[in-house]
């Protein structure tokens, strides 16, 4: 029998027949030949089989990803806090010139708030380069923000030296990436039974129901299946029924129809005997209502907690940002809804967003809508709802930093269309997606349970990892597209250059020294908001090597319009260098060249030139 025919006949036999065949081979003392036959069945055309090896390189490079990364990471899954730290450590170890792993502080339960600083460390001081700050997962159930942030660090490091655009970016920009700023509750969401919406809070104990006890009545996994799903009870007068097309879905009945069920909410029991269920779980406060800009007490803004920055994780982020004045852009990843959010969170702050700054936001976000199909550019208070004490408002309001919050994951990704109807139609899309593309993995079927308070009920519904988080096959797309938008934002951080100099000899041994400083990116070195409120120090241009008689900012060189700085003219103070624009400076000095001119901008970087 030919070897290939033998392989086919061997594959088609029963286990007993195969076992007898193996005995024959052993008796014939050709065991090695049997191993070779087994391998050749996989590839009958192979003349030889290479030794099994671990490899990451593909035969054909897929555009948009490194073909043979030093650090292999699967981007179709979610990682807990320790795994994020381990991936960060591997990046730092394999890319020591590009990635450093540290911590900006500790969480409530003592976890490090991992920081990945990503830049070309050989190309200048990272703290003197314009910087982009990125974080995710401030709401603990909105976990994929950490994956997008971590993917960004990985992609930048693995693409340096391979993609010129990335190489140039890392030579002039520093990225400060904190994948999760709520690691305690992230791990609680991942490792404990939860709903898609729990917990939004952090893990500081709080008395939510005012009974003097802390976190004593949270969700209960009644049947021990690892999921917190819904409870329902049969009632011919109830206001809910099963959907005609998918009996797993519970929908409200029409006003003129009788129902089948009472909807009892998420799985749980009355743990403290107060007649309520699930009213005091871990937390509860909203970490994105606790920032020290337009903070409001809880009776105005629910979830704001006791006072601004009462939450240690938020305080750590603020301290880090205050210590790094080079941060000119920021992104905080949330979910869901498919939105590119900007402030203000409250209408009372609308005037803070100067129209020049708004134009910068518009330029960036409108390109983002192109890069992120299904996402909309949204002003929070105008297009969504009012938020006081939000992180995004603190970054811009307190620091003048151009900041977005992307709401990751959109129902557009279900079927590349938005549901036209209300809640019921959106839910039907969700269940239909689960049936057609997840093969019913995302829904727990209804099953009977004897509840200690409600009696005979049924438990079933959506698992925590469905609807809130993108499924595996869409996760990498979500990571890459959102990263690309944030890199576009970072690309437009200010880039300064001195594009012309001139020295003119005047009578009496006086020289006129002119320089033009250009910013060839969209974002100015200082936002109008920070100029108006004196949030950061002005940019500075200093001339050395001569006696300075006068210094001017030239408004119109053709008409001879210039403004003299009366004090310390050798150090000219500039409000900013606008985006895609330039400023011209002039000194009248005693003594001929050479001169040294330095330009020092907290968010625009540092320049030094010699003028001969």
FENZI-V342455 format. One line per field, one symbol per residue. phi: phi as a letter, one per 40 degrees, with the letter a starting at -180 (. if undefined). psi: psi as a letter, one per 20 degrees, with the letter a starting at -180 (. if undefined). burial: b if it has 16 or more other C-alpha atoms within 10 Angstrom, else e. Layout:
phi=???
psi=???
burial=???
This chain:
phi=.cdcccdccccccccccccccccdccccfbdcccccccccccaccccabcccbcabcccbcccgaccaccbcbccbabbcdccdccccccccccbccbbbbaacibcdcgcccdbbcbacccbgcccbcdbbcbaagcccccccdcccccdcccccccccgbbddcdccccbbbbbbbdbbacccccccccbcaccbbccccbccaccbgbgbbfcbccbcccgcgbbbcbbbcacbcbbaccccaccccbcccdbbcbbaccbgcdibccbgbgbbgcacdgbabccbbccbfcbccccbdgcgcadgccdcccccccccccbcccbaaabcbabhgbbcbcccbcccdcccdcccdccdcdccccccccbdgcbcbcdccbbacbbgccdccccccbgccbbbcccgbcdccbfacccccdcccccdcccddccbbfgccbcccacacccbcgcbbbihccccbgcbccdcbccccccccdcccccdcdccdbcaccababbcbcggcbbbbbbbbbcbccccaccccccbfcbcccbbbbbgacccabbbccacccgcabcccbfccbccbdabccfaabbbabbbbhcccbbbbbbbdbbgbbabbbc
psi=pqgghggghghirrggggghghgggghjllhhhhggghhhhhniiphqpqqpqpqiprhpppqjqphmqhopppkkrqqaghhghggghgghhimhihpppbqiaqrgjjqpnppoooroiilrphiiqqqppprrkhphimhihhggghhgggggghipihogggggghhiqppoongpjlhghghgggirprrijqqhaajppqnhjkjiqplimaqpngjkjjpoaqpqppoijrkqrqqhhoihppqqqqhjqqahqpojaqprrnhjkjjqpkimaqbproikjjqlolqqrhigopjiahrpkiphgghgggggghiniioiqqpopaqaimqoqrarhqhijhihnqhgghhggggghhhhhhhnpiqqpppghhierppqkqgghggghhikpopqopoqpqihifkkqqphabgghhhggghgghghhikkhippqpqqqophgicoaqprbpqhjpghqqrgiighggggghggghhgghhjqpoqqoiqqpppprqkjqqpppqppqokrhprhpqhghghjlgrqqqpppprjrophqqqpogohhikpqpqohpmihnpppgroqplarqpqpqpqpqrrqqppqpopgiiapqpqpo.
burial=eeebeebeebeeeeeeeeeeebeeeeeeeeeeebeebbebbeeeeeeeeeeeeeeeeeeeeeeeebbebbbeeebeebbbbeebbebbbbbbbbbeebbbbbebbbbbeeebbbbbbbbbbeeeebbbbbbbbbbbbbbbbbbbbbbbbbbbbbbbbbbbeeeeebbebbbbbbbbbbbbbbbbbbbbbbeebbbbbbbbbbbbbbbbbeeeebbbbbbbbbeeeebbbbbbbbeeebbbbbeeeeebbbbbbeeeeebbbbbbebbbbbbeeeeebbbbbbbbbbbbbbbbbbbbbeeebebbbeebbbbbbbbbbbeebeebbbbbbbbbbbbbbbbbbbbbbbeeeeebbeeebeebbeebbeebbeebebbbbbbbbeeeeebbbbbbbbbbbbbbbbbbbbbbbbbebbeeeebeeeeeebbbbbbbbbeeeeeeebbbbbeebebeeeeebbbbbbbbbbbbbbbeeebbbbbbbbbbbbbbbbbbbbbbbbeebebeeeeeebbbbbbbbbbbbbbbbbbbbbbeeeebbbbbbbbeebebebbbbbeeeeeeebeeeeeebbbbbbbbbbbeebbbbbbbbbebeebebbbbbbbbbbeeeeee
